[in-house]
Amino acid sequence: MKRTIELFKKYGLLRIIDKEVDIDLEIGHIAYIEVKKDNSKALLFTNVISKKLGKKFNMPVLMNTFCSFEATELLFGKKPDDIASFIDELLHLKPPKGFSKKIEMFAKLFELRKVFPKRENKRGVCQEFIKKDNEVNLYDLPILKTWSDDGGPFITMGQVYTVSLDGSKQNLGMYRLQVYDKNRLGMHWQIHKDGAHFFHEYKNAGKKMPVSIGIGGDPLYIWCGQAPMPNGMFELMLYGLIKEKNPRLVKSITNDIYIPNDVDIVIEGFVDPTKMEIEGPFGDHTGYYTLKEPYPVMDVTCITHKKNPIYQATVVGKPPLEDKYMGWATERIFLPLLKTTAPELIDYRMPENGVFHNLIIAKMKTMYPGHAKQFMHAFWGVGQMSFVKHAIFVDENAPSLSDYDKLSDYILNRISVKNILISEGICDALDHSSPGSCYGGKLGIDCTKDNVDFISKEILDDSKLFEKINNLDNNVSEIKQYKTNTKTPITILKVNKTKNVLKIYNNLKPIKKHTKLLVFIDKAKNDLENIYMLVWRIVNNIDAKRDIFLEEEFIGIDATTKNNIDNYTRQWPGDVECDKKIIKKLQNSNLINVDDEFLKKFYI
Ligand SMILES: Cc1cc2nc3c(=O)[nH]c(=O)nc-3n(C[C@H](O)[C@H](O)[C@H](O)COP(=O)(O)O)c2cc1C
């Protein structure tokens, strides 16, 4: 952490905040706003208190470590695309021809010895200070509460180290942890994750599961924790590959889990598989709260730390946030691995305002009929890619995947009911729009073919079209059209929902000659001019099987909040929002300096 801070200082990427700030909402809000800025910086809070606990902490808090593309590249020490090229080369190693090629390959393979973590038989730097049993007190750490409706304080950048029951596999996962009291944590490994798989092995064997949590050290540890490595592969091998040095591990004091020698803080303990407790709510990276659910509990047996540790944390919520930059590196580095199951894949993007798993746009070379649909099935069936809810495939002639304006024209000129596949499969545990937890609809759009007829539309201006719409159904309060120059003109409609949106869509069929794609959103908390946040809202709120209406090239998308009108029986979560009083206070004390326009732009 100290090296990271020096590095950031050198490159002007750090802001040090010496004013007194509270772990209760204040630090989270400051970091939340900072990382949304164009030129955002990492933040080091040196004067951290908790009014609620009546405490002043003697450790600083580092937020927004992955604050920008520049910072992310510095932390990796190289460009993510270069790491991807190296992985690609390794995956396609061919027998070398000629002596010099043999030497080259030997050198490459020799370098690979640095991938493997090394276990050291000594105390770690992370174990300079040790508190065991009754001395353990999680409230001695500046663990943040980031959102008003959160169930408590949460460790948000915890590296969770576990081993399989037979000891043959090690895992590092980034899972949040809720503080229940001074020595108990809620362990939020979701059902599909490796930590949860190991947990079931221990549960079946009736044994307590050892767990150690690292905080801090090289920021690449936490990045590796969120990387979607295949089951059974220890994420620290990826660390070794990227950093070209063996991760050095030491044994925890009170269990047998090995953790990196140089993390700042370690929390050790055991998860008793017979105990579950309510975890959450928590303002999550979807921009919505995840609601209360039972999760396993970790009993903490020991907390160790370095001399002068730094507590590292993040804040998640509505995009863009730190996970934008973490996710960008993941997207780039995992391209060659994805190509092993989808070889004709050229490139892909998972935009952060699609909350990663809610939207993927992929470019591919098509070789035969149905190729894009084959890829949809492949994606929906592979590891964490199978969480993807909405997938759009374009061919190699499409504009750059980064040029969203041109790309959306290209896609809209290829959208047709005949090119749409609606399927179902697993969903991320955080998904709130599917009718049941972790399972729901999937949408795939094959835009690799130019096979869409141009149906001339009589385009009206927004006010004229609204007049017509209002005469057909008065649930619609406002509209805005986009991309009327394409084969798929879009109309976004704000509704005051008093009935199922399908009924509104059916009433609006007479406007078919004016538009092709209707997207329904709630009247409240949406801005028709803000495309970035509209995309965020829309892809978050739809379950393809329930919410997409396809009829004769007149397509409806219901992206409204669902309730009993829609036979939705789960609880729909609220938006993650800053506390207005805290924002005012931080503005008054100059801890944040953004105007109302900025707050509006990001739905803060
Ligand atoms: C900021 C952030 C917070 C996350 N929080 C959680 C979490 O609380 N629970 C979870 O299961 N996954 C969470 N994830 C995703 C996992 O870290 C990711 O899926 C990882 O690949 C899991 O590793 P595993 O497959 O080894 O379990 C989070 C990711 C990020 C970037």
The ligand as an SDF file (V2000), in Angstrom:
LIG
                    3D

 31 33  0  0  0  0  0  0  0  0999 V2000
  -16.2420   -4.3610   -6.1000 C   0  0  0  0  0  0  0  0  0  0  0  0
  -16.6440   -5.8140   -6.2110 C   0  0  0  0  0  0  0  0  0  0  0  0
  -17.3830   -6.4110   -5.1990 C   0  0  0  0  0  0  0  0  0  0  0  0
  -17.7590   -7.7470   -5.2750 C   0  0  0  0  0  0  0  0  0  0  0  0
  -18.4850   -8.3210   -4.2670 N   0  0  0  0  0  0  0  0  0  0  0  0
  -18.8480   -9.6270   -4.3510 C   0  0  0  0  0  0  0  0  0  0  0  0
  -19.5630  -10.2460   -3.2980 C   0  0  0  0  0  0  0  0  0  0  0  0
  -19.8620   -9.6410   -2.2780 O   0  0  0  0  0  0  0  0  0  0  0  0
  -19.8920  -11.5580   -3.4460 N   0  0  0  0  0  0  0  0  0  0  0  0
  -19.5660  -12.2800   -4.5600 C   0  0  0  0  0  0  0  0  0  0  0  0
  -19.8920  -13.4680   -4.6250 O   0  0  0  0  0  0  0  0  0  0  0  0
  -18.8990  -11.7050   -5.5820 N   0  0  0  0  0  0  0  0  0  0  0  0
  -18.5290  -10.4050   -5.4950 C   0  0  0  0  0  0  0  0  0  0  0  0
  -17.8310   -9.8260   -6.5130 N   0  0  0  0  0  0  0  0  0  0  0  0
  -17.5290  -10.6080   -7.7230 C   0  0  0  0  0  0  0  0  0  0  0  0
  -16.4490  -11.6370   -7.4630 C   0  0  0  0  0  0  0  0  0  0  0  0
  -15.3260  -11.0450   -6.8790 O   0  0  0  0  0  0  0  0  0  0  0  0
  -16.0500  -12.3300   -8.7650 C   0  0  0  0  0  0  0  0  0  0  0  0
  -17.1980  -12.9420   -9.2870 O   0  0  0  0  0  0  0  0  0  0  0  0
  -14.9330  -13.3320   -8.5830 C   0  0  0  0  0  0  0  0  0  0  0  0
  -14.5290  -13.8290   -9.8380 O   0  0  0  0  0  0  0  0  0  0  0  0
  -15.3250  -14.4710   -7.6920 C   0  0  0  0  0  0  0  0  0  0  0  0
  -14.2600  -15.3660   -7.5790 O   0  0  0  0  0  0  0  0  0  0  0  0
  -14.4720  -16.9330   -7.4320 P   0  0  0  0  0  0  0  0  0  0  0  0
  -15.0670  -17.4390   -8.7110 O   0  0  0  0  0  0  0  0  0  0  0  0
  -13.1130  -17.4330   -7.1690 O   0  0  0  0  0  0  0  0  0  0  0  0
  -15.4100  -17.1400   -6.3200 O   0  0  0  0  0  0  0  0  0  0  0  0
  -17.4010   -8.4970   -6.4140 C   0  0  0  0  0  0  0  0  0  0  0  0
  -16.6350   -7.9010   -7.4260 C   0  0  0  0  0  0  0  0  0  0  0  0
  -16.2620   -6.5780   -7.3330 C   0  0  0  0  0  0  0  0  0  0  0  0
  -15.4230   -5.9580   -8.4290 C   0  0  0  0  0  0  0  0  0  0  0  0
  1  2  1  0
  2  3  1  0
  2 30  2  0
  3  4  2  0
  4  5  1  0
  4 28  1  0
  5  6  2  0
  6  7  1  0
  6 13  1  0
  7  8  2  0
  7  9  1  0
  9 10  1  0
 10 11  2  0
 10 12  1  0
 12 13  2  0
 13 14  1  0
 14 15  1  0
 14 28  1  0
 15 16  1  0
 16 17  1  0
 16 18  1  0
 18 19  1  0
 18 20  1  0
 20 21  1  0
 20 22  1  0
 22 23  1  0
 23 24  1  0
 24 25  2  0
 24 26  1  0
 24 27  1  0
 28 29  2  0
 29 30  1  0
 30 31  1  0
M  END
$$$$
